[in-house]
Amino acid sequence: MIALEIVLYPPTINYYLSYQRPQQLFKALNKIGYRIIFCNYNPEDRTGYFNEIFQDFFVCSKINPYKMSKLDKMPILWITYPPFASYLDQYPNKLLIFDAIDEPSDEFESWQNGLDILRRKSDIIFATSKKLYNDNKLYKDNVFLCPNGTDYDYFSRAENIFSDKPYDMPRDNKITVGYFGAIATWVNWAFVYNTALCNPDINFIFIGPLFNMSRFPIRLSNVYYLGKKPYDKLVNYLQYFDICFIPFKVTNMINGCNPIKMYEYLSAGKIVVATDFAEAAGCEFINIIKSKDYILFGKIVKKLLDENNEDIKMKRKEFAKNNSWDERAKVVDEVIKKYLNKI
């Protein structure tokens, strides 16, 4: 373990709104000795606070962290949002890390802003997908693949039924196909609609916040939108999923996406079915279905359920365990140590 280094994450996302890669990865880094200063982004918050949510893990709001005693030496500055590049001069640092988490195209086209500056000024670039790794490698040598991961101990609880079925899930005995994540335009809703329409003997469950959409787009008797759920309740639903679903469109942006849910589903040993975007197609534990094959969906998932066994479940879980956030933190730690030892 290195001497305590400080990672400063400038105001980018709301720590308390949804549990994403920054929160998960920083928590894992904190466990191996890093002090985390997470500057919360919440425009509606008029108060100022500096809360220690874990030992040496602080969430602050409306406070200049450089004036706080907890920032007693120059930090490592961690950036995930390229347009933030215009504020870099306000955040002195000993090491600038750009964590390339999404492909800056389609729905994330605005992320092109500041990207060239970040690529030029960053000391280290981490990339969540092979596409992002290859794209950034064209501009800098110091690029490292660090995919998303899973809170394995938490999600593995859903391997077996451990609590009553949530009140808002259907009570029939149909096969349950489940999804949790953003309810967004990058989901292939036409495929979901056609699949559900052609397979009335299967229930489709969707959980998550609306993102760039004003309403849930499908109204069918076997499609259930349960809204957003607290992170600590997700496993209560996951335990009742027979099949886990990642029905994304296949676009340039999605081909650069490494879905966190992929690892979370597999942590519970679940069967995962996804459309054929790059990172899903590259994982041996993901079952690919073409969007044109919606009529065959029921036949495919029933075959997968018939072939499912404890050995396959354990292999999925082992894969997920090897891709935990703790494992990702080890990669990050090793790269940072090598860089700091050179300067």
Secondary structure, 3 states (H helix, E strand, C coil): CCCCCEEEECCCCCCCCCCCHHHHHHHHHHHCCCEEEEECCCCCCCCCEEEEEECCEEEEECCCHHHCCCCCCCCEEEECCHHHHHHHHHCCCCEEEEEECCCCCHHHHHHHCCHHHHHHHCCEEEECCHHHHHHHHCCCCCEEECCCCECHHHHHHHHCCCCCCCCCCCCCCCEEEEEECCECCCECHHHHHHHHHHCCCEEEEEECCECCCCCCCCCCCCEEECCCCCHHHHHHHHCCCCEEEECECCCHHHHCCCCHHHHHHHHCCCEEEECCCHHHHCCCCEEECCHHHHHHHHHHHHHHHHHCCHHHHHHHHHHHHCCEHHHHHHHHHHHHHHHHHHC
